[in-house]
Amino acid sequence: MAYEYLMKFIIVGETGVGKTCIMNQFTEKRFDPVYDVTIGAGYGSRIITVHKKQIKLQIWDTAGQEKFRSITRAYYRDAAGALLVYDVTKRHTFERLSSWLEDIRQQGDTTVMVVGNKCDAGENIRAVSAEEGEDFAKSNGCLFVEASAKTALNVAAAFNKTAEKICEKMGYGDVEKVDETPGINIWNWKRFRIGRTSSDNIDGAAASKRF
């Protein structure tokens, strides 16, 4: 399917919070209860429609283990959007959000969606309330949603709402054409930096337009 824009997304958070499951549910509509720990980063993509525009999301699922952190930071560069994920049943994954958010914001003006995953779990094992998650997001200028990679609840909404927010920034920002290749325009936002290179690669253009 043809697309008009390309946005680079990253999924960030502690190991075991369900980052890979969220990506697989969004890109392949599947849930695997047993999966291998991500080493470095995984990749997926999907085309969505925002304001009647076809947008391809290239999604990097980053490793949550501390020993891989220096490697995964390389994937943060020029990301247009980030899903910052915690597990609502594991308090420590919520308490570590500030550290992950700091890493993201060191790399640029990325639009961040805080995602409380596994909200399908029973209230008897919930360790973080929805109000706590929302308060953290608001106090740090982030979007927020609770989701379930298992049932698919709000998984698509997390990506779609983040892309919509990026498009709002794009509309209000000062747009400058910085490069051009056959069939592709690469754009850079002066006020809201989205991307700076060509297409589908780790440093990939977080936003590009096709003719």
C-alpha positions as CSV (number, residue, x, y, z in Angstrom):
1,M,0.0,0.0,0.0
2,A,1.3,3.4,-0.9
3,Y,1.9,6.0,1.9
4,E,2.5,9.7,2.0
5,Y,4.4,10.0,5.2
6,L,6.9,7.9,7.2
7,M,7.2,8.2,10.9
8,K,9.8,6.5,13.1
9,F,8.5,5.1,16.4
10,I,10.2,3.4,19.3
11,I,8.8,1.3,22.1
12,V,10.7,1.7,25.4
13,G,10.4,0.4,28.9
14,E,11.6,-2.3,31.4
15,T,12.1,-5.9,30.3
16,G,8.9,-8.0,30.5
17,V,6.4,-5.2,30.3
18,G,5.1,-6.4,26.9
19,K,6.7,-4.2,24.4
20,T,7.2,-6.9,21.8
21,C,3.6,-8.1,22.4
22,I,2.3,-4.6,21.8
23,M,4.2,-4.3,18.5
24,N,3.1,-7.7,17.3
25,Q,-0.5,-7.1,18.2
26,F,-0.4,-3.8,16.3
27,T,1.5,-4.9,13.2
28,E,0.4,-8.5,12.9
29,K,-2.7,-8.8,15.1
30,R,-1.3,-11.6,17.1
31,F,-0.4,-12.3,20.7
32,D,2.3,-14.7,21.8
33,P,2.2,-15.4,25.6
34,V,5.7,-16.9,25.4
35,Y,8.4,-15.0,23.6
36,D,12.1,-14.5,23.5
37,V,13.7,-11.6,25.3
38,T,14.6,-8.8,22.8
39,I,18.3,-8.4,22.2
40,G,19.1,-5.0,20.7
41,A,15.8,-4.1,18.9
42,G,13.0,-5.8,16.9
43,Y,11.3,-4.1,13.9
44,G,7.7,-3.9,12.6
45,S,5.7,-1.6,10.4
46,R,2.1,-0.7,9.6
47,I,0.3,1.9,7.5
48,I,-2.4,4.0,9.3
49,T,-4.7,6.8,8.2
50,V,-4.5,10.1,10.0
51,H,-6.5,13.1,8.8
52,K,-7.0,11.3,5.5
53,K,-3.3,10.9,5.0
54,Q,-1.6,7.5,4.7
55,I,1.2,7.2,7.2
56,K,3.7,4.3,7.5
57,L,4.9,3.8,11.0
58,Q,8.3,2.1,11.2
59,I,8.5,0.7,14.8
60,W,11.6,-0.2,16.7
61,D,10.9,-2.5,19.7
62,T,13.9,-1.9,22.0
63,A,15.4,-4.2,24.6
64,G,14.6,-3.4,28.2
65,Q,17.5,-5.1,29.9
66,E,20.1,-2.7,31.5
67,K,23.0,-4.5,29.8
68,F,21.6,-3.6,26.3
69,R,20.7,0.0,27.2
70,S,23.7,1.6,25.6
71,I,22.9,-0.2,22.4
72,T,19.2,0.6,22.3
73,R,19.8,4.3,22.8
74,A,21.1,4.4,19.2
75,Y,17.5,3.6,18.1
76,Y,16.1,6.6,19.9
77,R,17.7,9.1,17.5
78,D,15.3,11.1,15.4
79,A,12.2,9.1,16.6
80,A,9.0,11.0,15.9
81,G,7.0,9.1,18.5
82,A,7.7,6.8,21.5
83,L,5.5,4.4,23.4
84,L,6.8,4.4,27.0
85,V,5.5,1.1,28.5
86,Y,5.1,-0.2,32.0
87,D,3.2,-3.2,33.4
88,V,0.3,-2.2,35.7
89,T,0.9,-5.4,37.8
90,K,4.6,-4.6,38.5
91,R,5.2,-1.4,40.5
92,H,8.9,-1.2,39.7
93,T,8.3,-0.9,36.0
94,F,6.3,2.2,36.7
95,E,8.9,3.7,39.0
96,R,11.5,3.3,36.3
97,L,9.6,5.4,33.8
98,S,11.4,8.7,34.6
99,S,14.8,7.1,33.7
100,W,13.5,5.9,30.4
101,L,11.8,9.2,29.6
102,E,15.1,11.0,30.3
103,D,16.9,8.8,27.8
104,I,14.2,9.5,25.2
105,R,14.3,13.3,25.6
106,Q,18.1,13.4,25.4
107,Q,17.7,12.4,21.8
108,G,15.2,15.1,20.6
109,D,11.7,16.4,20.8
110,T,9.9,13.1,20.6
111,T,6.2,12.8,21.2
112,V,5.7,10.3,24.0
113,M,2.7,8.1,24.8
114,V,2.8,6.5,28.3
115,V,1.2,3.0,28.1
116,G,0.0,1.0,31.1
117,N,0.0,-2.5,29.6
118,K,-1.8,-5.6,30.9
119,C,-4.8,-3.6,32.1
120,D,-6.8,-6.8,31.5
121,A,-5.3,-8.3,34.7
122,G,-7.6,-8.5,37.7
123,E,-7.7,-5.6,40.2
124,N,-6.4,-7.9,42.9
125,I,-3.0,-8.0,41.2
126,R,-2.9,-4.5,39.9
127,A,0.0,-2.5,41.4
128,V,-0.4,0.8,39.6
129,S,-3.7,2.7,39.3
130,A,-4.9,4.3,36.1
131,E,-4.9,7.7,38.0
132,E,-1.2,7.3,38.9
133,G,-0.3,6.6,35.3
134,E,-2.3,9.5,34.0
135,D,-0.8,11.9,36.6
136,F,2.7,10.8,35.6
137,A,2.0,11.4,32.0
138,K,0.4,14.8,32.5
139,S,3.2,16.0,34.8
140,N,5.8,15.1,32.1
141,G,3.9,16.4,29.1
142,C,3.1,13.0,27.7
143,L,0.0,11.3,26.4
144,F,-1.5,8.4,28.3
145,V,-3.5,5.2,27.8
146,E,-4.0,1.9,29.5
147,A,-3.9,-1.0,27.1
148,S,-3.8,-4.8,26.8
149,A,-1.5,-6.5,24.3
150,K,-3.4,-9.7,25.0
151,T,-6.9,-8.5,24.1
152,A,-5.7,-5.7,21.8
153,L,-7.6,-3.1,23.9
154,N,-6.2,0.4,23.1
155,V,-3.1,-0.9,21.3
156,A,-4.0,0.7,18.0
157,A,-5.2,3.8,19.8
158,A,-1.8,4.2,21.5
159,F,-0.1,4.4,18.1
160,N,-2.8,6.4,16.3
161,K,-3.2,9.1,19.0
162,T,0.6,9.5,19.1
163,A,0.7,9.9,15.3
164,E,-2.2,12.4,15.5
165,K,-0.3,14.5,18.0
166,I,2.8,14.5,15.8
167,C,0.6,15.7,12.9
168,E,-0.6,18.5,15.1
169,K,2.9,19.6,15.7
170,M,3.7,19.3,12.0
171,G,0.8,21.6,11.3
172,Y,1.8,24.2,13.8
173,G,5.6,24.0,13.1
174,D,7.7,25.8,10.6
175,V,8.2,23.3,7.8
176,E,11.4,23.4,5.8
177,K,12.3,21.1,2.9
178,V,15.8,19.8,3.5
179,D,16.4,17.2,0.9
180,E,14.8,15.7,-2.2
181,T,15.2,12.4,-4.0
182,P,13.1,10.9,-6.8
183,G,9.6,10.3,-5.5
184,I,10.4,11.3,-1.9
185,N,10.5,14.6,-0.1
186,I,12.4,14.6,3.2
187,W,11.2,17.3,5.6
188,N,12.5,18.8,8.8
189,W,10.5,20.7,11.4
190,K,12.4,23.7,12.8
191,R,10.2,23.9,15.9
192,F,9.3,20.3,16.2
193,R,12.1,18.1,14.8
194,I,10.8,14.9,13.2
195,G,13.6,13.4,11.1
196,R,16.5,14.1,8.9
197,T,17.6,11.3,6.6
198,S,16.0,9.2,3.9
199,S,13.7,6.2,4.4
200,D,13.5,2.8,6.2
201,N,16.7,2.6,8.3
202,I,17.7,3.0,11.9
203,D,18.3,6.7,11.5
204,G,15.4,6.7,9.1
205,A,13.4,9.7,8.3
206,A,10.8,10.1,10.9
207,A,8.7,11.9,8.3
208,S,8.8,11.9,4.5
209,K,6.3,12.7,1.8
210,R,5.7,10.8,-1.4
211,F,4.4,12.4,-4.6
